[in-house]
Amino acid sequence: MNHRQVIVVGAGPVGMAAALSLRALGRPVTVLEAGAEDRLRPGSRAIFVHRATLEVLDRSSPGLAADLAAHGLIWQTKRTFYAGTQVFARTYPPPPAGTLPHFTSLPQVETERYLLQACKAAGVEFVWNAEVTGAESTMDGVALATSTGDRWTAEYVIAADGSRSPVRAALGIPMEGSRSDGWYVVVDVEEDAGDPLPVERVFHYAHPSVDGRNVLLVPYAGGWRVDLQLHDGDDPDALSSGEGLREWLRAVMPPAYADRVAWASTYRFLQVVAADFADPARRVLLAGEAAHLFAPFGARGMNSGVPDADAAATAVHIALSTPVAARARAAVDDFALSRRRAAMFNRDAAGTALTHLRPGPAERAAQEGAAQGADRDESLGHWLDTAPYGPRELPPGNTIYKY
Ligand SMILES: Cc1cc2nc3c(=O)[nH]c(=O)nc-3n(C[C@H](O)[C@H](O)[C@H](O)COP(=O)(O)OP(=O)(O)OC[C@H]3O[C@@H](n4cnc5c(N)ncnc54)[C@H](O)[C@@H]3O)c2cc1C
């Protein structure tokens, strides 16, 4: 039996952000992670890190934001095309020296590498190869079982164990929402240093070289994220592997890039939020993908998981600081309510983007009309450029979370 004051389950970006926030509040913290320390995490994941996320991380670990910003890539130009014709372009000045950029773009594995270094420097205890297989929660605390047969107890647990969240499942908290219609192929392509592309974010409505499918190209440090939106009836497997994948990549990028694929995955995106962000005993707090899953347009996944983590750590700190049980419970209630509200906001925002990308007849007519008028009225091109990512706003209270 191992007892700790606070245990975080999962050493993904959200679990590590929670651990950093707890250390910044002076709490000892132990992270139980199913994988090995040198595990390879397959698949395309977060590249776009918002400034609000950098600010939260920097409060816990001063200097971390500057490291992530310096490693990441900050593209200054964005373009949007409609059926092959440019309808919008804008170039921004570089961020002033000494300030944080609006965003930085780097592979999630690199973000995790910096988070791990920061956690180790802050004295976070990691237990690798510790897959949590069971969780029980009472008014007095939480008991966790692992696949190695160990038992751990804690006064509070932050569950950041990802979308399948065995902790959430053990506590019987359901996810609510739906799966979007339509398939997307998401590909990571390594940069070709011999034939570099302009560092620009480019969105194509109805790309003429791929039978009118939508295509998004986003640069990140070391490569390109390329999203292809499939037509109804397309075979996702055929377009995400072998010659089927190479053929459409050659049509949207210089041909050599088709042989530089690092990952290719197919998605139908879930738009789901946990029914409650804490268990009935108010001892287990859910954060990140354990609590919500959104379509990635607008980059609201990790960017809302980090504030979840910070808010969970703050709530746990308050709960541990008071001798009054009702006050402790209220801190967790506040966390659960406010972060669930933020998740609903983010789910709706990602849903708005999905609706724009899969328009009905009226929306499609509006998009075509905007494309036709964009050379006369810049606001129409601006709308076409921004709408695929949903509304710009972050949920209320996302940046700084205080009681
Ligand atoms: C294609 C794509 C693009 C995306 N782009 C962006 C983007 O640009 N910006 C953005 O903000 N978000 C983006 N996201 C979302 C982002 O990747 C996720 O929000 C993020 O990974 C969630 O982090 P997490 O720590 O909650 O979960 P995870 O990253 O899944 O980490 C969970 C951790 O828990 C561990 N674990 C699981 N089960 C157990 C167990 N039983 N016991 C112990 N440990 C366990 C896992 O091994 C893992 O280390 C994207 C996602 C996709 C799929």
The ligand as an SDF file (V2000), in Angstrom:
LIG
                    3D

 53 58  0  0  0  0  0  0  0  0999 V2000
   -5.4880   15.0500  -35.0660 C   0  0  0  0  0  0  0  0  0  0  0  0
   -5.4920   15.7970  -33.7790 C   0  0  0  0  0  0  0  0  0  0  0  0
   -5.0370   17.1000  -33.7320 C   0  0  0  0  0  0  0  0  0  0  0  0
   -5.0630   17.8210  -32.5430 C   0  0  0  0  0  0  0  0  0  0  0  0
   -4.5970   19.0980  -32.5450 N   0  0  0  0  0  0  0  0  0  0  0  0
   -4.6510   19.8130  -31.4120 C   0  0  0  0  0  0  0  0  0  0  0  0
   -4.1010   21.1370  -31.3790 C   0  0  0  0  0  0  0  0  0  0  0  0
   -3.5400   21.6280  -32.3620 O   0  0  0  0  0  0  0  0  0  0  0  0
   -4.1910   21.8210  -30.2010 N   0  0  0  0  0  0  0  0  0  0  0  0
   -4.7970   21.2830  -29.0900 C   0  0  0  0  0  0  0  0  0  0  0  0
   -4.8920   21.9850  -28.0820 O   0  0  0  0  0  0  0  0  0  0  0  0
   -5.2580   20.0080  -29.0820 N   0  0  0  0  0  0  0  0  0  0  0  0
   -5.1790   19.2620  -30.2050 C   0  0  0  0  0  0  0  0  0  0  0  0
   -5.5820   17.9560  -30.1840 N   0  0  0  0  0  0  0  0  0  0  0  0
   -6.0560   17.3500  -28.9220 C   0  0  0  0  0  0  0  0  0  0  0  0
   -4.8800   16.9100  -28.0070 C   0  0  0  0  0  0  0  0  0  0  0  0
   -4.0550   16.0060  -28.6860 O   0  0  0  0  0  0  0  0  0  0  0  0
   -5.4650   16.2810  -26.7470 C   0  0  0  0  0  0  0  0  0  0  0  0
   -6.3820   17.1930  -26.1820 O   0  0  0  0  0  0  0  0  0  0  0  0
   -4.4060   15.9300  -25.7070 C   0  0  0  0  0  0  0  0  0  0  0  0
   -3.5660   14.8840  -26.0980 O   0  0  0  0  0  0  0  0  0  0  0  0
   -5.1040   15.4780  -24.4260 C   0  0  0  0  0  0  0  0  0  0  0  0
   -4.1380   15.2950  -23.4400 O   0  0  0  0  0  0  0  0  0  0  0  0
   -4.4470   14.3860  -22.1580 P   0  0  0  0  0  0  0  0  0  0  0  0
   -3.2120   14.5060  -21.3060 O   0  0  0  0  0  0  0  0  0  0  0  0
   -5.7680   14.7070  -21.6100 O   0  0  0  0  0  0  0  0  0  0  0  0
   -4.5850   12.9050  -22.7420 O   0  0  0  0  0  0  0  0  0  0  0  0
   -3.4880   11.9960  -23.4410 P   0  0  0  0  0  0  0  0  0  0  0  0
   -2.5770   12.8250  -24.2870 O   0  0  0  0  0  0  0  0  0  0  0  0
   -4.2130   10.8910  -24.1040 O   0  0  0  0  0  0  0  0  0  0  0  0
   -2.6330   11.4100  -22.2260 O   0  0  0  0  0  0  0  0  0  0  0  0
   -3.2020   10.4470  -21.3420 C   0  0  0  0  0  0  0  0  0  0  0  0
   -2.0590    9.7400  -20.6250 C   0  0  0  0  0  0  0  0  0  0  0  0
   -2.6420    8.8480  -19.6890 O   0  0  0  0  0  0  0  0  0  0  0  0
   -2.0070    7.5900  -19.7880 C   0  0  0  0  0  0  0  0  0  0  0  0
   -2.9650    6.5630  -19.3600 N   0  0  0  0  0  0  0  0  0  0  0  0
   -4.0390    6.1070  -20.0350 C   0  0  0  0  0  0  0  0  0  0  0  0
   -4.6750    5.1600  -19.3140 N   0  0  0  0  0  0  0  0  0  0  0  0
   -3.9730    5.0440  -18.1470 C   0  0  0  0  0  0  0  0  0  0  0  0
   -4.1140    4.2240  -16.9950 C   0  0  0  0  0  0  0  0  0  0  0  0
   -5.1050    3.3350  -16.9110 N   0  0  0  0  0  0  0  0  0  0  0  0
   -3.2230    4.3510  -15.9900 N   0  0  0  0  0  0  0  0  0  0  0  0
   -2.2020    5.2510  -16.0690 C   0  0  0  0  0  0  0  0  0  0  0  0
   -2.0080    6.0310  -17.1610 N   0  0  0  0  0  0  0  0  0  0  0  0
   -2.8820    5.9420  -18.1730 C   0  0  0  0  0  0  0  0  0  0  0  0
   -1.6310    7.4890  -21.2680 C   0  0  0  0  0  0  0  0  0  0  0  0
   -0.6010    6.5240  -21.4660 O   0  0  0  0  0  0  0  0  0  0  0  0
   -1.1990    8.9060  -21.5690 C   0  0  0  0  0  0  0  0  0  0  0  0
    0.1540    9.1020  -21.2670 O   0  0  0  0  0  0  0  0  0  0  0  0
   -5.5400   17.2090  -31.3540 C   0  0  0  0  0  0  0  0  0  0  0  0
   -5.9660   15.8840  -31.3880 C   0  0  0  0  0  0  0  0  0  0  0  0
   -5.9420   15.1860  -32.5700 C   0  0  0  0  0  0  0  0  0  0  0  0
   -6.3790   13.7570  -32.5700 C   0  0  0  0  0  0  0  0  0  0  0  0
  1  2  1  0
  2  3  1  0
  2 52  2  0
  3  4  2  0
  4  5  1  0
  4 50  1  0
  5  6  2  0
  6  7  1  0
  6 13  1  0
  7  8  2  0
  7  9  1  0
  9 10  1  0
 10 11  2  0
 10 12  1  0
 12 13  2  0
 13 14  1  0
 14 15  1  0
 14 50  1  0
 15 16  1  0
 16 17  1  0
 16 18  1  0
 18 19  1  0
 18 20  1  0
 20 21  1  0
 20 22  1  0
 22 23  1  0
 23 24  1  0
 24 25  2  0
 24 26  1  0
 24 27  1  0
 27 28  1  0
 28 29  2  0
 28 30  1  0
 28 31  1  0
 31 32  1  0
 32 33  1  0
 33 34  1  0
 33 48  1  0
 34 35  1  0
 35 36  1  0
 35 46  1  0
 36 37  1  0
 36 45  1  0
 37 38  2  0
 38 39  1  0
 39 40  1  0
 39 45  2  0
 40 41  1  0
 40 42  2  0
 42 43  1  0
 43 44  2  0
 44 45  1  0
 46 47  1  0
 46 48  1  0
 48 49  1  0
 50 51  2  0
 51 52  1  0
 52 53  1  0
M  END
$$$$
